[in-house]
């Protein structure tokens, strides 16, 4: 942001202070109506004031703690940059892009019902350098509201933009949250996953204490995108992440709704590079 805020800066500030009410809600963007009944069937841990009891086991429990639990693991100063980078804010921000020498911004989007979502960010592209990430919602492009537009229409609008000062209003990764975990003496963080989805949580582990939940998809580890990676590759990232790591997750119900509209080949060319902190 410049020393003297522009009208665009003021507009984004007003959107942030109003909670983004100038734009449709999540249900309108994704075509998902999150009624109490749908939440009860698919994401019961998101019901206000409701918490499921874990399944008891000698070693592993299917824990589903509440959404707003506080962190239990102590946070060291060395982990704060990672946590700050990884934690979704769900807020609206302004992003200004330029095109590269080939006239590209390095981003692909996908329309999901009435919404436009970032589904691919190329490594070292203008989009990556501007901080766009998988799951971000694009609300406006140079003042044009994008809700209801098709993928092709949005790509055409981007193509018509000038090389500089491409202005986007972006909602930061709705329905994602970050959980910070400490490894135990054996290097374990206390949960199991299959195809990137959390399927079980170890009793009394850091994952259990800090609010990890099953039926959620892993999207990032310490801010590094893991969407589309094999479990072996994700395990290696977790292993190499030090004693403290932050895992960003999304309810599987929402994730599957998003991914069923995307070609599986897109996940193979996503930016999985280490984030710049």
C-alpha positions in Angstrom: 0.0 0.0 0.0 1.3 3.5 -0.9 1.9 6.2 1.7 -1.3 7.9 0.6 -4.1 5.4 0.3 -6.1 5.4 -2.9 -9.8 5.1 -3.3 -9.3 1.4 -3.9 -7.5 1.1 -0.6 -10.4 2.9 1.1 -12.9 0.6 -0.6 -11.1 -2.6 0.6 -10.9 -1.1 4.1 -14.6 -0.4 4.1 -15.3 -4.0 2.9 -13.1 -5.4 5.6 -14.8 -3.3 8.3 -18.2 -4.3 7.1 -17.3 -8.0 7.0 -17.7 -8.0 3.2 -21.5 -7.7 3.3 -21.3 -5.9 -0.1 -20.8 -9.3 -1.6 -22.9 -12.5 -1.5 -22.3 -15.0 1.3 -20.5 -18.3 1.0 -23.8 -20.2 0.3 -24.4 -18.0 -2.7 -20.8 -18.4 -4.0 -20.6 -22.1 -3.8 -24.3 -23.1 -4.2 -24.1 -24.6 -0.7 -26.8 -23.8 1.8 -25.4 -24.4 5.2 -28.6 -25.0 7.1 -28.6 -26.6 10.5 -29.7 -29.9 8.9 -26.9 -29.9 6.4 -24.3 -29.0 9.0 -25.7 -31.8 11.3 -25.4 -34.4 8.6 -22.0 -33.3 7.1 -20.2 -31.0 9.5 -21.7 -31.4 13.0 -18.7 -29.8 14.7 -19.7 -26.4 13.1 -23.1 -26.3 14.8 -23.2 -23.5 17.4 -22.7 -24.9 20.9 -22.6 -28.5 19.8 -19.8 -31.0 20.2 -19.7 -34.6 19.3 -18.3 -37.2 21.8 -15.2 -39.0 20.5 -15.3 -42.7 19.6 -13.4 -44.5 22.3 -10.4 -46.7 21.4 -7.3 -48.0 23.1 -5.1 -46.1 20.6 -7.1 -44.0 18.2 -10.2 -41.9 18.6 -12.3 -40.2 15.9 -12.3 -36.9 17.7 -14.5 -34.0 16.6 -13.9 -31.1 19.0 -15.6 -27.7 18.6 -14.6 -25.1 16.0 -13.3 -22.4 18.3 -11.0 -24.4 20.6 -7.9 -22.6 21.9 -4.4 -23.8 21.1 -2.9 -26.0 23.9 0.6 -26.4 22.5 2.9 -23.6 23.6 3.9 -21.4 20.7 7.6 -20.4 20.3 8.8 -17.2 18.7 10.4 -19.2 15.8 7.0 -20.6 14.8 5.2 -17.3 14.7 6.1 -16.5 11.1 4.8 -19.9 9.9 1.6 -19.6 11.9 0.9 -16.1 10.6 1.5 -17.2 7.0 -0.6 -20.3 7.4 -3.6 -19.0 9.3 -6.6 -18.2 7.0 -8.2 -14.9 7.9 -11.4 -15.3 5.7 -11.1 -11.5 5.3 -11.4 -9.5 2.1 -8.2 -7.9 0.7 -7.0 -6.1 -2.4 -4.5 -7.8 -4.6 -2.8 -6.0 -7.5 -1.2 -8.1 -10.2 0.8 -7.5 -13.4 1.4 -9.8 -16.3 4.7 -11.5 -17.0 6.7 -11.2 -20.3 4.3 -13.7 -21.9 1.2 -11.8 -20.9 0.2 -14.3 -18.2 -0.6 -13.9 -14.5 0.0 -17.5 -13.7 -3.4 -18.3 -12.3 -6.3 -20.5 -13.2 -9.8 -20.2 -11.8 -12.8 -22.3 -11.7 -16.5 -21.3 -11.4 -18.3 -23.3 -8.8 -22.0 -22.6 -9.1 -22.1 -18.8 -8.6 -18.5 -18.4 -7.3 -15.1 -18.0 -8.8 -12.2 -19.8 -7.0 -8.5 -19.9 -7.5 -7.7 -23.6 -8.3 -4.2 -23.2 -9.7 -1.3 -20.8 -9.0 1.9 -21.4 -11.0 5.3 -21.3 -9.2 7.1 -17.9 -9.4 4.2 -16.4 -11.3 2.8 -12.9 -10.7 -0.2 -14.6 -8.9 2.2 -16.5 -6.6 4.3 -13.4 -5.8 1.1 -11.5 -5.0 0.1 -14.2 -2.5 -2.9 -15.8 -4.2 -3.6 -19.3 -2.9 -5.7 -22.4 -3.6 -9.2 -21.8 -2.3 -9.2 -18.0 -2.5 -12.4 -16.5 -3.8 -12.2 -13.8 -6.4 -14.9 -11.3 -5.8 -14.0 -8.4 -8.2 -11.7 -7.8 -11.1 -11.0 -4.2 -11.9 -14.4 -3.3 -10.3 -16.4 -6.0 -12.1 -18.2 -8.3 -9.7 -17.4 -11.9 -10.7 -20.1 -13.8 -8.9 -22.1 -15.7 -11.5 -19.6 -15.5 -14.2 -18.2 -18.7 -16.0 -14.6 -19.8 -15.9 -14.1 -18.8 -19.6 -15.6 -15.4 -19.0 -13.3 -14.7 -16.1 -10.2 -15.9 -18.0 -11.3 -13.7 -20.9 -11.6 -10.7 -18.6 -8.1 -11.3 -17.3 -6.8 -11.6 -20.8 -8.2 -8.3 -21.8 -6.6 -6.5 -18.8 -3.6 -4.3 -19.3 -0.2 -5.6 -18.3 -0.1 -3.6 -15.0 -2.4 -2.7 -12.2 -4.8 -5.7 -12.4 -6.9 -5.1 -9.2 -8.7 -8.0 -7.5 -10.9 -8.1 -4.4 -10.2 -11.5 -2.8 -11.8 -13.3 0.1 -9.1 -15.3 2.0 -9.8 -19.1 1.9 -13.3 -19.3 3.4 -14.0 -22.5 5.5 -10.3 -23.1 6.1 -8.5 -23.0 9.4 -5.1 -23.7 10.7 -4.0 -25.9 13.6 -0.6 -25.7 15.2 0.9 -28.9 16.5 3.9 -30.1 18.4 5.6 -33.4 17.5 6.1 -35.9 20.3 9.4 -37.6 21.2 8.9 -40.0 18.3 8.3 -37.3 15.8 4.5 -38.0 15.6 1.8 -35.3 15.5 -1.1 -37.6 16.4 -3.3 -38.1 13.5 -3.7 -40.4 10.5 -4.7 -39.4 7.0 -5.6 -41.1 3.7 -5.6 -39.3 0.3 -4.9 -36.1 2.3 -8.0 -36.5 4.5 -7.8 -36.8 8.3 -9.3 -40.2 9.2 -8.2 -40.8 12.8 -6.7 -38.9 15.8 -4.5 -40.4 18.5 -5.8 -40.0 22.0 -4.0 -37.5 24.2 -1.8 -36.4 21.3 -1.1 -32.8 20.2 -3.6 -33.2 17.4 -6.3 -34.2 19.9 -5.4 -31.4 22.3 -5.3 -28.6 19.7 -8.6 -29.4 17.9 -7.7 -31.5 14.9 -10.9 -33.1 13.5 -11.6 -36.0 11.2 -13.4 -35.7 7.8 -11.2 -32.7 7.0 -8.8 -32.3 4.1 -5.2 -31.2 4.5 -4.5 -28.2 2.3 -1.3 -26.8 3.6 1.6 -27.8 5.9 3.4 -24.8 7.2 1.9 -22.8 4.4 3.1 -25.2 1.7 0.3 -26.3 -0.6 -0.2 -30.1 -0.4 -3.4 -30.4 -2.5 -3.0 -33.2 -5.0 0.2 -34.6 -3.5 0.4 -38.3 -2.6 0.3 -39.3 1.0 3.9 -40.3 0.9 4.9 -36.8 -0.2 2.8 -35.2 2.5 4.3 -37.5 5.1 7.8 -36.4 4.0 6.8 -32.7 4.2 5.5 -33.3 7.8 8.6 -35.2 8.7 10.9 -32.4 7.5 8.9 -29.6 9.1 10.6 -29.5 12.5 9.1 -30.0 15.9 6.3 -27.4 15.4 4.1 -27.3 12.4 0.8 -25.7 11.3 -1.7 -27.7 9.2 -4.4 -25.9 7.3 -7.6 -27.9 6.8 -11.0 -27.7 5.2 -14.1 -29.8 5.8 -14.1 -32.7 3.4 -17.7 -32.0 2.5 -16.7 -28.6 1.1 -13.4 -29.8 -0.4 -15.1 -32.5 -2.4 -17.7 -30.1 -3.6 -15.0 -27.9 -4.9 -12.8 -30.6 -6.4 -15.5 -32.4 -8.3 -15.7 -29.4 -10.6 -12.0 -29.4 -11.3 -9.9 -31.5 -13.6 -7.7 -33.9 -11.6 -4.8 -32.9 -13.9 -4.8 -29.4 -12.5 -3.5 -30.6 -9.1 -0.4 -32.0 -10.8 0.8 -28.6 -11.9 0.0 -26.6 -8.8 2.6 -24.6 -7.0 3.8 -26.9 -4.2 6.9 -24.8 -3.5 8.0 -23.8 0.0 6.3 -20.5 0.9 8.2 -17.2 1.3 7.9 -16.2 4.9 
